[in-house]
Structure formats: C-alpha cells, structure tokens
Amino acid sequence: MGIAQGEAPPAPGREADFAFHRSLARATHNDVLTALFETLAEALSMALEAVHRTIAALPERLWSVRRDHRAIYAAVMKKDGRAAHRAMLRHLSRVEVWFGCAPEGLRQPCPVMMNEFHE
C-alpha cells in the first residue's frame, strides 16, 4: 500500500512499534486478546503515529522505548510473567508521564493523542 498524494509518510518507528504490540498480543495465544487487539488496531495505529511524531525529535525517548521493548521481549521469551509484567508497567508508566496521561491509566485521554484524533 502506497502513500496517497498529500498524505504524510508514517512516523519513523511506528510500523515496528505496531508490529511489536501485535506480536505481544499473538504471543499470549489468547484468542480473545488477539481479537480485541485486531478490533482496536486502527486506533492503536493512530495513537502510535501521534506518539512517534512527538518523540521523533527526542532520541533519549526513542532509546527508552527500545530498552523497554527489549526488556518486555526478553521476559516473554523466558516465559517470566512477573518480569514481563514489571517491564510492561515500567514502559506504560514512562509513556504516561511523557504524554500527560492520568496515573490511573485510561481514565483520562492522553493530550497528544486527543490532538491527533481531532485534527
């Protein structure tokens, strides 16, 4: 699929990030979770686009995301649920701080993502 005329190319890293999240959902071997991911895939893709456009100019944040993803991946490969859970919480907490989300999670939309959806 190409880029339509006048359409911006995807933010760098967004496609790999999306593929990572999809792989995590599939790795659970949970049909319900996988179906839920696929149902929400378009919204997640849009959110990741906003995230990657925002952090593209902040290399330290890109490296933090990569480190977080490597830690999550390593824990999953070791089948260490506790380590995966800790790594995922660390990753989500970091992203919530960066984008001003409520510490309680999804009770309040992240401002950067809301701007993306309403433009």
C-alpha positions, 0 to 999 in steps of 0.5 A: 500500500502506497502513500496517497498524494498529500498524505504524510509518510508514517512516523519513523518507528511506528510500523515496528512499534505496531508490529511489536504490540501485535506480536505481544498480543499473538504471543499470549495465544489468547484468542480473545486478546488477539481479537480485541487487539485486531478490533482496536488496531486502527486506533492503536495505529493512530495513537502510535503515529501521534506518539512517534511524531512527538518523540521523533525529535527526542532520541533519549525517548526513542532509546527508552522505548527500545530498552523497554521493548527489549526488556518486555521481549526478553521476559516473554521469551523466558516465559517470566510473567512477573518480569514481563509484567514489571517491564510492561508497567515500567514502559506504560508508566514512562509513556504516561508521564511523557504524554500527560496521561492520568496515573490511573491509566485510561481514565483520562485521554492522553493530550497528544493523542486527543490532538491527533484524533481531532485534527 
